[in-house]
Amino acid sequence: MALSDDEGSVEEKEPPKKKIGPVATAWLTFYNIAMTAGWLVLAIAIIRFYAEKGTHKGLYRNIQKTLKCFQTFALLELVHCALGIVHTSVLVTGVQVSSRVFMVWFITSSIKQVQSEDSVLIFLVVWTVTEITRYSYYTFKLLNHLPYFIKWARYNLFIVLYPVGVVGELLTIYAALPHVRKSAMYSLRLPNKYNVSFDYYYFLIIAMCSYIPLFPQLYFHMLRQRRRVLHGEVIMEKDD
Ligand SMILES: CCCCCCCCCCCCC/C=C/C(=O)SCCNC(=O)CCNC(=O)[C@H](O)C(C)(C)COP(=O)(O)OP(=O)(O)OC[C@H]1O[C@@H](n2cnc3c(N)ncnc32)[C@H](O)[C@@H]1OP(=O)(O)O
């Protein structure tokens, strides 16, 4: 499966972008400020927990309400793309956001035995750094006061953080597998009145395998955005 913005031919002139109205700008500014604040609250909670307890065991339980809240709100980004108030692909955003929401609700919050894994700490820290940078970038850009170091961080940190985050996520799903198999959670076995069977264990294996084709596309998308924003290359991308 190829995510559809994946064209990447370099042209001389960027086509003019549709300007968004004042209501959309006000909403996006509010949204990005709220999301920056939410992820900052998470960062502070992680640092405080670690400073007080000296371990990450119990951290997830402590922060999960805030994490669920702000990561779930990110589904609004799909609405933003669909309405055309942000110039980005619904498909690329959809894969990114839904995989995160899935990690939070259907893996880490559902399977308590994995919550103390080191891999959970890895993706939590990586997501937090990424999102503080990303939402503050959008906020300052909308306010027309974008400090260069935030722009630099937005389009450089992902080079390392994206693969590290993915490793954290994959290790967490892997650690969840034996618990899912044992409990048969979210699975539907035959016979049942719907005559349908679903095995969450195999679903998770397929989800892990789907990172192989999907992640490189997200990563190369970000590398193209980096070339466009930091080096001024104009990259024509096919619309969804
Ligand atoms: C259902 C089960 C599924 C399971 C299986 C799934 C498999 C999935 C495989 C992949 C898994 C990925 C997992 C993710 C892990 C991590 O996140 S690890 C942590 C590191 N992560 C990152 O660094 C994330 C990088 N990715 C992103 O930033 C985005 O998610 C993105 C969608 C890829 C970004 O793309 P895009 O929005 O196109 O780039 P930008 O350059 O930021 O923005 C483009 C233009 O749009 C404007 N814009 C976007 N959002 C906003 C906003 N909220 N407010 C205002 N404006 C916005 C932005 O300013 C740009 O505008 P222009 O420059 O004017 O074009």
Ligand as a Chemical Component Dictionary entry (heavy atoms), coordinates in Angstrom:
data_LIG
# 
_chem_comp.id                   LIG 
_chem_comp.type                 NON-POLYMER 
_chem_comp.pdbx_formal_charge   0 
_chem_comp.three_letter_code    LIG 
# 
loop_
_chem_comp_atom.comp_id 
_chem_comp_atom.atom_id 
_chem_comp_atom.alt_atom_id 
_chem_comp_atom.type_symbol 
_chem_comp_atom.charge 
_chem_comp_atom.model_Cartn_x 
_chem_comp_atom.model_Cartn_y 
_chem_comp_atom.model_Cartn_z 
_chem_comp_atom.pdbx_ordinal 
LIG C1  C1  C 0 -5.431 0.747  13.479 1  
LIG C2  C2  C 0 -4.238 -0.051 13.813 2  
LIG C3  C3  C 0 -3.039 0.345  13.007 3  
LIG C4  C4  C 0 -1.810 -0.340 13.437 4  
LIG C5  C5  C 0 -0.706 -0.401 12.404 5  
LIG C6  C6  C 0 -0.196 0.871  11.946 6  
LIG C7  C7  C 0 1.149  0.839  11.365 7  
LIG C8  C8  C 0 1.719  2.229  11.374 8  
LIG C9  C9  C 0 3.110  2.360  10.976 9  
LIG C10 C10 C 0 3.672  3.723  11.306 10 
LIG C11 C11 C 0 3.720  4.009  12.744 11 
LIG C12 C12 C 0 4.136  5.375  13.125 12 
LIG C13 C13 C 0 4.136  5.453  14.598 13 
LIG C14 C14 C 0 4.543  6.766  15.110 14 
LIG C15 C15 C 0 5.530  6.875  15.934 15 
LIG C16 C16 C 0 5.945  8.178  16.396 16 
LIG O1  O1  O 0 5.305  9.178  16.321 17 
LIG S1  S1  S 0 7.448  8.179  17.098 18 
LIG C17 C17 C 0 7.778  9.870  17.530 19 
LIG C18 C18 C 0 8.381  10.652 16.402 20 
LIG N1  N1  N 0 7.321  11.048 15.537 21 
LIG C19 C19 C 0 7.417  12.022 14.658 22 
LIG O2  O2  O 0 8.423  12.681 14.497 23 
LIG C20 C20 C 0 6.166  12.279 13.912 24 
LIG C21 C21 C 0 6.414  12.845 12.596 25 
LIG N2  N2  N 0 5.158  12.843 11.953 26 
LIG C22 C22 C 0 4.396  13.917 11.910 27 
LIG O3  O3  O 0 4.776  14.982 12.260 28 
LIG C23 C23 C 0 2.988  13.856 11.422 29 
LIG O4  O4  O 0 2.322  12.941 12.098 30 
LIG C24 C24 C 0 2.796  13.744 9.973  31 
LIG C25 C25 C 0 1.336  13.459 9.662  32 
LIG C26 C26 C 0 3.647  12.649 9.372  33 
LIG C27 C27 C 0 3.214  15.147 9.516  34 
LIG O5  O5  O 0 2.952  15.377 8.305  35 
LIG P1  P1  P 0 2.496  16.814 7.819  36 
LIG O6  O6  O 0 1.363  17.334 8.647  37 
LIG O7  O7  O 0 2.270  16.645 6.375  38 
LIG O8  O8  O 0 3.780  17.715 8.028  39 
LIG P2  P2  P 0 4.014  19.171 8.515  40 
LIG O9  O9  O 0 5.219  19.643 7.807  41 
LIG O10 O10 O 0 4.068  19.205 9.998  42 
LIG O11 O11 O 0 2.705  19.994 8.077  43 
LIG C28 C28 C 0 2.344  20.242 6.706  44 
LIG C29 C29 C 0 1.579  21.553 6.604  45 
LIG O12 O12 O 0 0.378  21.483 7.378  46 
LIG C30 C30 C 0 0.406  22.458 8.419  47 
LIG N3  N3  N 0 -0.174 21.868 9.611  48 
LIG C31 C31 C 0 -0.202 20.570 9.934  49 
LIG N4  N4  N 0 -0.806 20.394 11.100 50 
LIG C32 C32 C 0 -1.150 21.624 11.553 51 
LIG C33 C33 C 0 -1.788 22.110 12.727 52 
LIG N5  N5  N 0 -2.173 21.288 13.710 53 
LIG N6  N6  N 0 -1.973 23.440 12.844 54 
LIG C34 C34 C 0 -1.581 24.291 11.881 55 
LIG N7  N7  N 0 -0.966 23.895 10.736 56 
LIG C35 C35 C 0 -0.747 22.584 10.586 57 
LIG C36 C36 C 0 1.878  22.804 8.600  58 
LIG O13 O13 O 0 2.096  24.056 9.158  59 
LIG C37 C37 C 0 2.378  22.710 7.186  60 
LIG O14 O14 O 0 2.020  23.909 6.505  61 
LIG P3  P3  P 0 2.868  24.484 5.287  62 
LIG O15 O15 O 0 4.308  24.464 5.711  63 
LIG O16 O16 O 0 2.327  25.858 5.067  64 
LIG O17 O17 O 0 2.598  23.558 4.124  65 
# 
loop_
_chem_comp_bond.comp_id 
_chem_comp_bond.atom_id_1 
_chem_comp_bond.atom_id_2 
_chem_comp_bond.value_order 
_chem_comp_bond.pdbx_ordinal 
LIG C1  C2  SING 1  
LIG C2  C3  SING 2  
LIG C3  C4  SING 3  
LIG C4  C5  SING 4  
LIG C5  C6  SING 5  
LIG C6  C7  SING 6  
LIG C7  C8  SING 7  
LIG C8  C9  SING 8  
LIG C9  C10 SING 9  
LIG C10 C11 SING 10 
LIG C11 C12 SING 11 
LIG C12 C13 SING 12 
LIG C13 C14 SING 13 
LIG C14 C15 DOUB 14 
LIG C15 C16 SING 15 
LIG C16 O1  DOUB 16 
LIG C16 S1  SING 17 
LIG S1  C17 SING 18 
LIG C17 C18 SING 19 
LIG C18 N1  SING 20 
LIG N1  C19 SING 21 
LIG C19 O2  DOUB 22 
LIG C19 C20 SING 23 
LIG C20 C21 SING 24 
LIG C21 N2  SING 25 
LIG N2  C22 SING 26 
LIG C22 O3  DOUB 27 
LIG C22 C23 SING 28 
LIG C23 O4  SING 29 
LIG C23 C24 SING 30 
LIG C24 C25 SING 31 
LIG C24 C26 SING 32 
LIG C24 C27 SING 33 
LIG C27 O5  SING 34 
LIG O5  P1  SING 35 
LIG P1  O6  DOUB 36 
LIG P1  O7  SING 37 
LIG P1  O8  SING 38 
LIG O8  P2  SING 39 
LIG P2  O9  DOUB 40 
LIG P2  O10 SING 41 
LIG P2  O11 SING 42 
LIG O11 C28 SING 43 
LIG C28 C29 SING 44 
LIG C29 O12 SING 45 
LIG C29 C37 SING 46 
LIG O12 C30 SING 47 
LIG C30 N3  SING 48 
LIG C30 C36 SING 49 
LIG N3  C31 SING 50 
LIG N3  C35 SING 51 
LIG C31 N4  DOUB 52 
LIG N4  C32 SING 53 
LIG C32 C33 SING 54 
LIG C32 C35 DOUB 55 
LIG C33 N5  SING 56 
LIG C33 N6  DOUB 57 
LIG N6  C34 SING 58 
LIG C34 N7  DOUB 59 
LIG N7  C35 SING 60 
LIG C36 O13 SING 61 
LIG C36 C37 SING 62 
LIG C37 O14 SING 63 
LIG O14 P3  SING 64 
LIG P3  O15 DOUB 65 
LIG P3  O16 SING 66 
LIG P3  O17 SING 67 
# 
